[in-house]
């Protein structure tokens, strides 16, 4: 794809996201991962919002199967899509579903120059962990299944609804958490934190390695939304979702 077409594609995606409407871009024509992330980066810049952190999609086997991904994808979280303390959320067009996930807040830059990227150093770099509901969706009318289209389309990220942190809860304990989700008080699905790459901290190390390969790093106070530890749940306007994260508490939302 020529550079001027990258610019035009990114601009249309940004306008579609900002206005919450759909476009007719042929994202299936993207031919490489680099091209896809270039388009995503230009579109993020066109949105013009501060970055709050990063969202990852496809960190569990079940979510990758549903989305047609072979590996996880990531995208920046613009400030207007990072939501705290809300109880209602209006679903935009072409919402795919929601993922119950963990959100880590970084204590320091990660990785620091020359630092090994592994669970041990990730644990040291993290300040807090919170429960979250991630909304994922598309900006295109046509459904394009595949890795490159998902990357370019903001990594399928729509919004991150974040719960409260639990003081002094060690990140090393997150992998022990069992999760239960409820729609209208009926149990929908149970999951385990280990569904996220064997340990949600592995999502942080994976992202840190991806960024480091591009000469970037996670910064202090940025967040990492780990991707779903259950299957992706389809929700509709009027439904109430609650997720019980055990020692991390509960998070809930009514969708309109």
N, C-alpha and C positions, 0 to 999 in steps of 0.2 A: 504494500500500500504506500503510495507516495505521501511525503510529509504533509502536503497541503490537504490531502484527504484525511490524514490523521487529525489535523486541526479541525476540519469541518465535522468529522464524526464525533470528536470529543465535545465540540460546541453544542451539537444537537443533543447528545447525551446529557450534558449539564443542564440545558434548558428543559429537557424532559423531566429530569429529577427535581429541579427547582419548582416547576409548575405542576408536578405530579400528573403529567399526561404521558401518552405513549407515542413512540416514533416508529418509523418503518426502516430503520437502518439494517442493512444486511451484514450483521456481525459475523455470520458464517464465512465471510470472505477474509477475515483476519488469518494470517498465515504463520504467525510465530508468537511465542510467549513475550518476547521483547516488544513486538508491535502492540500486543494487547496491553501490556503494562504502560507503554508510552501513551496510548490513547487514554487509559485510566488517569495517568498523572496530569495530562493536559486538561482533561475534564474536571479533575479535582481543582486545579488552578482556576479554571473558568468559573467554578462555583464561588470562589472567593471567600471561603470560610476558614477559620482557624482549625487546625487539626487537633482533635482530642486524643487520638491514638489510632489503633488498628483493629479491624474485625477480620476474623478468619472464618471461612465457610468450608465444609468438607473435611473436617478432622475426624469424623467417625465413618465407619464402613457404611452404615445405614444412610447417612446424609449424602455420601458420595454416590451411592447407587441411585437414590432418588433424583439427584441433580445431574447425573451423567458425567461426573467428574472422575478423573483418574488420580488426581492429587488435590490437596487443599489449595485454595486461593485466598488472597488477602486484599484488603483495601483500606485506605484511610477512613477514619470516622470524622466527618465534618462536625463542627460544634453544634449546628442546628439539629443534628440527628442523634445527639447524645442526651438522653432524657433521664432526669432523676426526680423521684418523688411524684410521679404521675400515676394515675389510676385508670386513665382512659387513653385510647389511641385510635385514630381514624385510619383505617386500612386504605392505602392508595391502590390505584388500578394495577392489575397483574401482580398482586402479592402472591408469593409462592406458599409461605407459611411462616411459622415461628420456630426458633430453636432456643431451648433452655440451656444456658451456658454459664461459664464463669467469667468474671472480669477481674483481671489483675491490674493493680496500679503500680507503676514502677517507682522505686525509691531513688534510683540513680540511673545514669546512662548505662546502657547495656547493648552490646558488649563494650567494655572499655578497651583502649588500644592494647592488642596482644593478649586479651583475655580469652581463655578457653570457653566455648559455649557448651554448657551441659546443665543438667538439672541442679547440680550443686551451686554453680555460679548464678543460675536463674533465681534460685531460692534466695540468695543473698541480695539480688537486685530488686526484689519485689517488696512493696510496702504493705499492701492489703489485698484481700480477695473479697468479691461481692457476688451475689447471685444476680442473674440478668436474664432478660427475654430479648432475643434478637429477632427482628423482623427482616425477612429476606424477600426479594422480588426482582422483577425485570422492568426495564424502561422501554422494551420493544413489544409491538403487537404480536409478532411472530415469536414462537418459542424456539430458541436456538440451544440445543443441548450440546455442551462441550466446554472444554477448558478455556479456550481463547475468548469465546464470547462472554463467558462468565467473568473473566478477569476484566475485560474492557468495560463491561456494564457494572462498574463500581464493585466488583467482586460479589454482586448480587445483594450487597448490603443496602438496607433501607433505613433502619433505626436500631438503636440499642437502648433498651429500658433497663435502668440499673437500680438495684436495691441498695440497702445500707451495708456498710462494712461491719464486720464483727471484730472488735478490738482484740489484738494479740492472737488472732487465729493463725497458726503457722501454715504457710503455703504447702509445706510437706505433708500436711494432713488432708489436703483437698482430694487426693486420689482415693481416700477411704469413703468418700461421701456417696450415699445412694440417694437417688432423686425420684420423686413421684409427682406427676402432673395431674391436674384435675380440670375438667370442663363441666360447669354446672354441678360441682361437688361430686361428680363421678370420676373414679380413677380412669385416666386415659392410658397412661404409659409409665412404666418405671424404667429407670436407667441407672447407670453407674458412671461415676466420674472417669473411670478407667476406659470408657468407650472413646474418650478423647485422646487418641494417640497413646494409649496405655497409661497416661498420666497427664492431666491438664498442663503441668509444667512443660511437658514436651511440646505443646503448642507454642509456648513462649520461646523455647530454644529454636524451634523450627523457624519461627518468624524472625528471630534475631539473626539466624544464619542467612536467611533470604535477604534481609536488609544489609547485612555486612557484605554480602557478595556484590551489592550495588553501592558500597561505600557509605552506607547509612547506619544508624543505630536507633534504638529506643531511647527516648529522653525522659528525664525525671518528670513524674506526674502524668505521663502518658499512660493510656490504658491499653490492654490487650484483651479483646473478647475472643474466647477460645474456640468457638464453634460448638455444635450441639452434642450434648451427652445423652440425648434420646434421639429417636427418629424425628424428622421435621414434621411438625403438627400443622395440619390445615385448620385455619380458623375463619370464621365468618362474622360479619357485623352482628352485634347483639350477643355474642358469646363472651363468657367470662373464663379466663384462664388463671389458674393458680399453680404455682410450682413450689414444692417443699424441698429445700436443699439441706434438710437435717440441721447440723450445727451452724450452718450459714444463715438459717432462717428461711422465710417465705417471700415470694414476690408474686404479685397478681396484677391483672389488667383486664379491663373491659374493652372490647373492640367495637368500634362504631363504623 
